[in-house]
Amino acid sequence: MDTLTKPALTRIARRAGVKSLSDDCFEPIRNLIGIKLYELIKTSIIVNSEHQTKTIMPNDIYQALHLLNYNVTESSDLNK
């Protein structure tokens, strides 16, 4: 998960309102992102298998997020 660079993680943290991050924070953040992403992809694959397709679609991701108890509004809901 080395592709999540220190500047990229700093930008994400700043958008969340964090003023600065200690250098010791970056590796645990990368690990946590990797764990959560693995969990999301694994759940998305299970959801997708119920639709009997081989392509993960945005709806599969939103359903997986819902199953993982993440309250995320679908982008199509914002246009209504």
C-alpha positions in Angstrom: 0.0 0.0 0.0 3.0 2.3 -0.7 1.0 4.1 -3.4 -0.8 6.1 -0.7 1.9 8.7 -0.4 2.5 10.9 2.6 1.3 14.0 0.7 -1.9 12.2 -0.5 -2.7 11.1 3.1 -2.0 14.6 4.4 -4.4 16.1 1.8 -7.1 13.6 2.9 -6.5 14.4 6.5 -6.6 18.2 5.9 -10.0 17.8 4.1 -11.2 16.1 7.3 -10.0 19.0 9.4 -6.7 17.7 10.7 -4.0 20.4 11.0 -1.0 18.1 10.9 0.0 14.4 11.2 3.0 12.9 12.9 5.3 10.8 10.8 4.3 7.8 13.0 0.7 8.0 11.8 1.2 7.2 8.1 1.9 3.5 8.3 -1.0 2.7 10.7 -3.3 4.8 8.4 -2.1 2.8 5.3 -2.7 -0.5 7.1 -6.2 0.5 8.2 -7.1 1.7 4.7 -5.8 -1.7 3.3 -7.8 -3.7 5.8 -11.0 -1.7 5.2 -10.6 -1.8 1.4 -10.0 -5.6 1.5 -13.2 -5.9 3.6 -15.2 -3.8 1.2 -13.9 -5.6 -1.9 -14.6 -9.0 -0.3 -18.2 -8.0 0.6 -18.7 -6.4 -2.9 -17.7 -9.7 -4.5 -20.3 -11.6 -2.4 -23.0 -9.0 -3.3 -22.0 -9.2 -7.0 -22.2 -13.0 -7.0 -25.9 -12.6 -6.0 -26.4 -10.6 -9.2 -24.8 -13.3 -11.2 -22.4 -11.0 -13.1 -18.6 -10.8 -13.2 -18.3 -7.0 -13.1 -18.4 -5.1 -9.9 -20.7 -2.2 -10.4 -21.3 0.9 -8.2 -24.5 -0.5 -6.9 -22.5 -3.5 -5.6 -20.2 -1.2 -3.7 -23.1 0.8 -2.2 -24.8 -2.4 -1.1 -21.6 -3.7 0.4 -21.1 -0.4 2.3 -24.6 -0.7 3.6 -24.0 -4.3 4.8 -20.8 -3.1 6.5 -22.9 -0.5 8.3 -21.4 2.5 6.5 -24.0 5.2 5.8 -23.1 6.5 2.3 -25.5 8.3 0.0 -25.5 7.1 -3.6 -24.5 9.8 -6.0 -27.7 9.3 -7.9 -29.6 10.3 -4.8 -28.0 13.6 -4.7 -29.3 14.6 -8.1 -33.0 14.2 -7.1 
